[in-house]
Amino acid sequence: MGRDMTGAPRARAQVEDVDASRLTPDAGAAIVTARLREAGDLYAATGKRSEGHCYDNAYTVEYTLARALDGGWRIADALVTGTT
């Protein structure tokens, strides 16, 4: 894994699944559940990569969406509901 333009370590994130079955277009709020996988390497305060210290975790997040004035959806709240 490399570093971004500022020199900070980059992490990898991937959306594995999205369930928008509780999303209704005419409602003012909705619940969307997503399963995410996040991975990254850990670095010391000196900026040196810590050999052998990395993470790769999957977790489920429940997002509460609210209808914005422009008609789009905005994330109003997020709750991690589980890990695997």
C-alpha positions in Angstrom: 0.0 0.0 0.0 1.3 3.4 -0.9 0.8 6.9 0.4 -1.4 9.8 -0.7 -0.2 13.2 -2.0 0.4 14.5 1.5 2.6 11.5 2.4 -0.1 9.9 4.7 -0.6 6.2 4.5 -3.5 5.1 2.3 -6.2 2.6 3.4 -8.3 0.5 1.1 -12.1 0.3 1.4 -14.6 -1.7 -0.6 -18.4 -1.8 -0.6 -19.3 -5.5 -0.7 -23.1 -5.2 -0.5 -25.9 -2.6 -0.2 -29.5 -3.2 0.9 -31.8 -0.3 0.0 -35.0 -2.3 0.3 -36.2 0.1 3.0 -35.7 3.1 0.7 -39.0 4.6 -0.5 -38.7 7.5 -3.0 -41.6 9.5 -1.5 -40.5 9.3 2.1 -38.6 11.9 3.9 -36.2 9.4 5.5 -34.9 6.0 4.8 -32.6 3.2 6.1 -29.8 1.7 4.0 -27.6 -1.1 5.2 -24.1 -1.6 3.6 -21.4 -4.2 4.2 -18.0 -2.7 3.9 -14.5 -4.1 3.9 -11.6 -1.9 5.0 -7.9 -2.7 5.0 -4.7 -0.8 5.8 -1.2 -0.9 7.2 -0.3 0.7 10.5 2.5 3.2 10.8 4.6 4.4 13.8 4.5 8.1 14.9 7.8 8.5 13.0 6.0 7.6 9.8 7.7 4.3 9.4 5.5 1.4 8.4 5.1 -1.1 11.2 6.1 -4.4 9.7 3.5 -7.1 10.2 0.9 -4.8 11.6 -2.1 -4.4 9.3 -5.8 -4.8 9.4 -8.5 -6.2 7.1 -12.0 -6.1 8.5 -15.5 -6.4 7.2 -18.4 -4.7 9.0 -22.0 -3.7 8.5 -23.2 -0.1 8.7 -26.8 1.0 8.9 -27.2 4.5 7.4 -30.2 6.7 8.1 -30.8 9.0 5.1 -32.8 12.2 5.1 -34.3 13.9 2.1 -32.6 17.2 1.5 -34.3 20.4 0.2 -32.8 19.8 -3.3 -34.4 16.4 -3.4 -31.2 14.4 -2.9 -30.5 12.1 0.0 -28.0 13.0 2.8 -26.6 10.7 5.5 -28.1 11.8 8.8 -26.7 9.1 11.0 -24.5 6.0 10.7 -24.3 3.0 13.1 -21.9 0.1 12.9 -24.2 -2.9 13.6 -21.9 -5.8 13.2 -18.5 -7.1 12.3 -17.3 -10.4 10.7 
